[in-house]
Amino acid sequence: MFGYIYVNEQELKLREYTAYRSFYCGLCRNLYQRYGRTAQMMLNYDLTFLAILLTGLYESETKVEERRCILHPLNRHKSAENDAISYAADMCVLLSYHKLKDDWTDEHSIIGASGAALLKKSCKELMQRYPRQGKAIEENIRLLGEAEKEQKKDIDYVAGLTGHFLGEIFVWKKDVWQEDLRQMGFYLGKFVYLMDALEDLPKDRKKKNYNLFLDCGDVFEASEEPKYRKMLTDVLAESARAFERLPILEYAGILRNVLYSGVWGRYVLIKNAHDEKQQKHQSRNEET
């Protein structure tokens, strides 16, 4: 359920891309230094976006240094460090623990069980430090599990569960900006869930797993696409509307790139993969 809130690299200015990578590298380093290699492996673009968003809003004092790492041992690269990045790292660990635990519960995933065990101590401490966010993640992931077992088809309700916990994660501080941040996270969360369901649809259909779109036929068929594309566009529009109310100047170009362009990158890949599969299927039918 991670990796959908990404930039459109081709549309970024060089200095914006450099800044974006510095946050990504900074989050990676923060996860490793504070929580170890397992947490570092949970690094994702969604929490990188959150770190940039909160840095821009609260104008966190940011230290940027050139460093080497295991992945880039020969060349130095810029790495950012501030309190917003630390918060994003904390949320990454909280989310990852509950996701890994859920993977074990639902699929008996050995990776999920071992990963959750390694993060359990850190998660317990974070649940005490962030009771509001921790409770929202735990409760809504539990409700998602129940919705899957009951085969619920209420798109607003099921996708909204991811929206609820991401909305609480976006609220770093209880202040005048909390409602806009909560709304922004809520609708981005719905978008992430819907995208994940679309991407997993072929696999879920084959394995007969739960999926909101399982009974919807070909969701990318010409007559159907506007319906689901519009659904995704509508939730993104609500998130963007909340974002535009926030007084963010620094990194605004990066954030708008993600919200208005970057988030559609995976949709295009998913649809292209679907179209390619359909073309191959059609070609085989014509040959026979």
FENTAPE-V347857 format. One record per residue. SS is DSSP state (alpha for helix, beta for strand, coil for the rest). Layout:
BEGIN
ss->SS
ss->SS
END
This chain:
BEGIN
ss->coil
ss->coil
ss->coil
ss->coil
ss->coil
ss->coil
ss->coil
ss->coil
ss->alpha
ss->alpha
ss->alpha
ss->coil
ss->coil
ss->alpha
ss->alpha
ss->alpha
ss->alpha
ss->alpha
ss->alpha
ss->alpha
ss->alpha
ss->alpha
ss->alpha
ss->alpha
ss->alpha
ss->alpha
ss->alpha
ss->alpha
ss->alpha
ss->alpha
ss->alpha
ss->alpha
ss->alpha
ss->alpha
ss->alpha
ss->coil
ss->alpha
ss->alpha
ss->alpha
ss->alpha
ss->coil
ss->coil
ss->coil
ss->coil
ss->alpha
ss->alpha
ss->alpha
ss->alpha
ss->alpha
ss->alpha
ss->alpha
ss->alpha
ss->alpha
ss->alpha
ss->alpha
ss->alpha
ss->alpha
ss->alpha
ss->coil
ss->coil
ss->coil
ss->coil
ss->beta
ss->beta
ss->beta
ss->beta
ss->beta
ss->coil
ss->coil
ss->coil
ss->coil
ss->coil
ss->coil
ss->coil
ss->coil
ss->coil
ss->beta
ss->beta
ss->beta
ss->beta
ss->beta
ss->coil
ss->alpha
ss->alpha
ss->alpha
ss->alpha
ss->alpha
ss->alpha
ss->alpha
ss->alpha
ss->alpha
ss->alpha
ss->alpha
ss->alpha
ss->alpha
ss->alpha
ss->alpha
ss->alpha
ss->alpha
ss->alpha
ss->alpha
ss->alpha
ss->alpha
ss->alpha
ss->alpha
ss->alpha
ss->alpha
ss->coil
ss->coil
ss->alpha
ss->alpha
ss->alpha
ss->alpha
ss->alpha
ss->alpha
ss->alpha
ss->alpha
ss->alpha
ss->alpha
ss->alpha
ss->alpha
ss->alpha
ss->alpha
ss->alpha
ss->alpha
ss->alpha
ss->alpha
ss->alpha
ss->alpha
ss->coil
ss->alpha
ss->alpha
ss->alpha
ss->alpha
ss->alpha
ss->alpha
ss->alpha
ss->alpha
ss->alpha
ss->alpha
ss->alpha
ss->alpha
ss->alpha
ss->alpha
ss->alpha
ss->alpha
ss->alpha
ss->alpha
ss->alpha
ss->coil
ss->coil
ss->coil
ss->coil
ss->coil
ss->alpha
ss->alpha
ss->alpha
ss->alpha
ss->alpha
ss->alpha
ss->alpha
ss->alpha
ss->alpha
ss->alpha
ss->alpha
ss->alpha
ss->alpha
ss->alpha
ss->alpha
ss->alpha
ss->coil
ss->coil
ss->coil
ss->coil
ss->coil
ss->coil
ss->coil
ss->alpha
ss->alpha
ss->alpha
ss->alpha
ss->alpha
ss->alpha
ss->alpha
ss->alpha
ss->alpha
ss->alpha
ss->alpha
ss->alpha
ss->alpha
ss->alpha
ss->alpha
ss->alpha
ss->alpha
ss->alpha
ss->alpha
ss->alpha
ss->alpha
ss->alpha
ss->alpha
ss->alpha
ss->alpha
ss->alpha
ss->alpha
ss->alpha
ss->alpha
ss->alpha
ss->coil
ss->coil
ss->coil
ss->coil
ss->coil
ss->coil
ss->coil
ss->coil
ss->coil
ss->coil
ss->coil
ss->coil
ss->coil
ss->coil
ss->alpha
ss->alpha
ss->alpha
ss->alpha
ss->alpha
ss->alpha
ss->alpha
ss->alpha
ss->alpha
ss->alpha
ss->alpha
ss->alpha
ss->alpha
ss->alpha
ss->alpha
ss->alpha
ss->alpha
ss->alpha
ss->alpha
ss->alpha
ss->alpha
ss->alpha
ss->alpha
ss->coil
ss->coil
ss->coil
ss->coil
ss->coil
ss->coil
ss->coil
ss->alpha
ss->alpha
ss->alpha
ss->alpha
ss->alpha
ss->alpha
ss->alpha
ss->alpha
ss->alpha
ss->coil
ss->alpha
ss->alpha
ss->alpha
ss->alpha
ss->alpha
ss->alpha
ss->alpha
ss->alpha
ss->alpha
ss->alpha
ss->alpha
ss->alpha
ss->alpha
ss->alpha
ss->alpha
ss->alpha
ss->alpha
ss->alpha
ss->alpha
ss->alpha
ss->alpha
ss->alpha
ss->alpha
ss->alpha
ss->alpha
ss->alpha
ss->coil
END
